[in-house]
Amino acid sequence: MRMITLLAACLSIVTFQSVPAADEPGAITAEEVSLDRPVDFRQDVLPIFRAKCLACHSESVKEGELTLETVEGLLHGGDSGPAVVAGKPDESLVYLQASRQQESFMPPLPNKANAGPLTPREVGILKLWIQEGAKTSQDTGPAIAWQSLPSGLHPIYSLALSPDETLVAAGRGNRIAIYDLVRQRPVAMLSDPVLGDIAHRDFVHTLDFSPDGQWLASGGYRVVKLWKKTAPLEEERELEAGVTHIAVSPDGQWIATARPDGSIRLEPRIAGGDVRTLAGTGAPVVDLAFTPDSAVLLSASGQTVQRWSVSDATLTGVLTAPGPVTVLLTSADGTQVVTGHADGAIRIWSNSQLAAPTEGTPAEPAMPQSELRGGEQSVAALAWIAADAPRLASGGEDGKLRLWDVTGGTEVLSIDQGTSIVDAANSPDGKQLAVLGGDGVVHIWDGAGAKVAELSGDPRRARRVSDAKDELSVAQARKSLAEAAVGETEKDITSRDESLKKANEQLAAAQKAVEEAKPKLAEAQQKQQAATDAAAAKPDDEALKNAQAEAEKATQAAQDAAKKADEGLASAQRGVELSEKSLAAAKAELESRKQQRDAEVAGETLANEAVASAETAAQEAAPVIRWIEWTLDGSALATADGQGLVTLWHVGTQRPLATISTDGPFTGWSTSADGRFLACTESGRLLVLQPEPHWQLAGQLGPTDESGADLTSSVLLGRVLAIDFSPDSARLATGSGEASRSGQLMLWNVAEQTLEREIPEAHSDTVFAVAFSRDGLQLASCAADKFAKIFDAGTGALKNTFEGHTGHVHSVAWLADGSRLATGGADNAIKVWNTATGEQARTINSHQKPVLGLTFIGITENIASAGGDKAVLLHTASNGKNYRRCDGSTDFVHAIVASRDESLVIAGGEDGALRVWNGKDGKLITTFDPPAAPAASDAQAAR
């Protein structure tokens, strides 16, 4: 039989007409080719195949399982084996058939593509390329001539929710906007320095925050960009141990710190300038304050207030108070100085009362312009607060917050906080006052004396308890599933035992039937022989002939019965064998499931211990808050505790916005004009902290490092439509591919920014979504090939395939315990799958158009979904019920995320608006609109 050659499949497109032998060209002699460079597959060879061969052997047609579109396809070959043997053209089928030295010739003649034979030069190029090693091109295509997206095009194709659920990133057009969900405002717009003010040249198709909150990954055309969250600690410089106070000038140019010996260090805010030392009085400095114009620094030591010129670091005025000063404040216009004292008095001075310093005898105590007295105990805190008129707030050891009418010298309001007051800070708009008690609790008051909020403790502790309880719930669910699996297998074993018993009974019966059939057959055969012998002796005796015929029939019947008994015995033996194998397999499965159950029981035990540990830690006394400062815009209050933990709080909701761990504790704390926090530590360091989150482009996956904006070297094919971080933030899964040709699924090492694994032939069409399981051991994906799949995240091995959607599968999500997978498709359906069996557990048909995004909400079985029908819906996976709808979208909704407690459901789509709903009642909380389209010129408007 003639050998099947690699291009036999091309015959399917040949027009079968008789072809005269004279019309069939003979062997083609390869031309000697010299290119003055190595032959390049993409530039030199692929155009030949494209013109003559790809009608049959492209990635999309692939007849005979052969593609000539890639070097990998040629080396792998098709039904007839490799098409190319590198370095050996005379052993390469593609060369032998293209040069028409071996049938079947390439291309066959005639053919529907009207492709002619290769020319001698084309054969020469192909031969030389194989001789040179059949190498892949160094790049995958010419540089793309990019054009800007239209200025008014702002669809949201992707969303990502930060792990602490305070931020949401939106891929709007080719930009990435980050919004603060608590303060309901934009906080960042990410841009690639190579591209100017945009993040990607193409649309941002997918986004994901890493679970540790340190990375944001974004996917576009042939590239994934990694954005690193910048460290809150922007700067650190040497001071001296024991610094007691710090003040930053209102213009942000100067830092003053009180040194242990009572002197003052004055230095530029930007490191590197001259540092000046102000001698002071020799007594410890108790407070520092700049005047509003930043020209003057005031310091208090003992009974003395000193005034220093910032420009030349000279002492310009001194005031001696009647008693020790404990706290210092200036008026808003800088004309007055307010001092709090150990005797409980508040004294107000004119700036002019700070007389020029004199040598010799210390000055007599001066008389203040006015004095306010609300008690006898020390005053520790002073601050301005404005309601209908400016008020001065004071607090101290007696625990009473007092509001004063400074002009009238009267106490307007007194509030007993129940503990000593150690600090106070007024909001930038003067409408709220933060008061820190000696117990570490911060009370927020408005100008009328109404409490706005109360803040205390370490918010991370409550989050740890919540996280631990979530893990316990998941562990309990997994244990229940494992126990149920053991129970089912035990029942199965009981059933298989019964089957084996019946099989053995059938075997015994079959053996008995065989034993009974054997003598009956022997007896029938004996009778037949006797009848035959009798008939032979009397050939003319009709009666004997008839007896012989009857004996033959009886023998045949006995033979049939014996055969049937033998067949029954064989069948019974097979039945016993199969039952024994089935029982053995079930017992092995039982052992495996028992091991899994034991592991899940151990997991539950560990989860219980983690909850107990977190709860114990939460009940322990938290480090007491020592310092408070408002952000410049007044949107948040920062607190620092005795261990140097800085927490940024949203006062309105009392929610923590961020936590920053430092090497505290602090001895001084202040805010600079650029919004940074400055802290002095016990170890003698000055820390400059940026409280607001920022991200910088830290790398990209796909193209080579040196390629910059050129994506031709990228190993990623087509648009990257899917990314997902592993639970430990160490790996990133990407989904991409070329439409109708390939589905590319890759795993990357985030820290090293290298490709760790590509899962070959994961899908046959573009991958739309990927998702790690909660334990990180499995990876789910879905694609335009209508399949969803689960792979082993460690080995890449296929574990299960889910088939049932009749269109593209756009989205995939895991139930927390891993027992269910939800998918959304172009067939308008949400399908819920059993991950162990691959069976459909439920189909939900609430959407009227393609389901483009979905997610399980927290660890619950509730699903939030979004689709082309403008609908944002909430469902219960177990019964398919659509229990809530979030209205307001005006076009296709492409992306959706939700908070763990369902309090936030966030979606974006074609209209470019980012909408945030309360998932518990479906009411719209806020909308972040897209940028306004640029105004058209009169000429454009006229057109």
Sequence and secondary structure as in RCSB ss.txt:
>XXXX:A:sequence
MRMITLLAACLSIVTFQSVPAADEPGAITAEEVSLDRPVDFRQDVLPIFRAKCLACHSESVKEGELTLETVEGLL
HGGDSGPAVVAGKPDESLVYLQASRQQESFMPPLPNKANAGPLTPREVGILKLWIQEGAKTSQDTGPAIAWQSLP
SGLHPIYSLALSPDETLVAAGRGNRIAIYDLVRQRPVAMLSDPVLGDIAHRDFVHTLDFSPDGQWLASGGYRVVK
LWKKTAPLEEERELEAGVTHIAVSPDGQWIATARPDGSIRLEPRIAGGDVRTLAGTGAPVVDLAFTPDSAVLLSA
SGQTVQRWSVSDATLTGVLTAPGPVTVLLTSADGTQVVTGHADGAIRIWSNSQLAAPTEGTPAEPAMPQSELRGG
EQSVAALAWIAADAPRLASGGEDGKLRLWDVTGGTEVLSIDQGTSIVDAANSPDGKQLAVLGGDGVVHIWDGAGA
KVAELSGDPRRARRVSDAKDELSVAQARKSLAEAAVGETEKDITSRDESLKKANEQLAAAQKAVEEAKPKLAEAQ
QKQQAATDAAAAKPDDEALKNAQAEAEKATQAAQDAAKKADEGLASAQRGVELSEKSLAAAKAELESRKQQRDAE
VAGETLANEAVASAETAAQEAAPVIRWIEWTLDGSALATADGQGLVTLWHVGTQRPLATISTDGPFTGWSTSADG
RFLACTESGRLLVLQPEPHWQLAGQLGPTDESGADLTSSVLLGRVLAIDFSPDSARLATGSGEASRSGQLMLWNV
AEQTLEREIPEAHSDTVFAVAFSRDGLQLASCAADKFAKIFDAGTGALKNTFEGHTGHVHSVAWLADGSRLATGG
ADNAIKVWNTATGEQARTINSHQKPVLGLTFIGITENIASAGGDKAVLLHTASNGKNYRRCDGSTDFVHAIVASR
DESLVIAGGEDGALRVWNGKDGKLITTFDPPAAPAASDAQAAR
>XXXX:A:secstr
     TTGGGGGG       GGGS           SS   IIIIIHHHHHHHTTTTSSTTT GGG   SSHHHHH
H BTTB S  TT GGG HHHHHHTTSSSS SS SS TT      HHHHHHHHHHHHTT    SSSSS        
TT   EEEEEE TTSSEEEEEETTEEEEEETTTTEEEEEE  TTTSS S SS   EEEE TTSSEEEEEEBTEEE
EEEE  SEEEEEE  TT  EEEE TTS EEEEE TTS EEEEESSTTS  EEE   SS EEEEEE TTSSEEEEE
ETTEEEEEETTTTEEEEEEE SS EEEEEE TTSSEEEEEETTSEEEEEEGGGSB   SSS       SEEEES 
SS EEEEEEEESSSEEEEEEETT EEEEEETTTTEEEEEEE SS EEEEEE TTSSEEEEEETTS EEEEETTS 
EEEEE S HHHHHHHHHHHHHHHHHHHHHHHHHHHHHHHHHHHHHHHHHHHHHHHHHHHHHHHHHHHHHHHHHHH
HHHHHHHHHHHHSTT HHHHHHHHHHHHHHHHHHHHHHHHHHHHHHHHHHHHHHHHHHHHHHHHHHHHHHHHHHH
HHHHHHHHHHHHHHHHHHHS    EEEEEE TTSS EEEEETT EEEEEETTTTEEEEEEE S  EEEEEE TTS
 EEEEETTSEEEEE  S  EEEEEEESS GGGTT  TT SS SB  EEEE TTSSEEEEEE  TTT EEEEEEET
TTTEEEEEEEEEESS EEEEEE TTSSEEEEEETTSEEEEEETTT  EEEEEE  SS EEEEEE TTSSEEEEEE
TTS EEEEETTT  EEEEE   SS EEEEEE TTSSEEEEEETTS EEEEETTT  EEEEE    S EEEEEE T
TSS EEEEETT  EEEEETTTTEEEEEE         HHHHH 
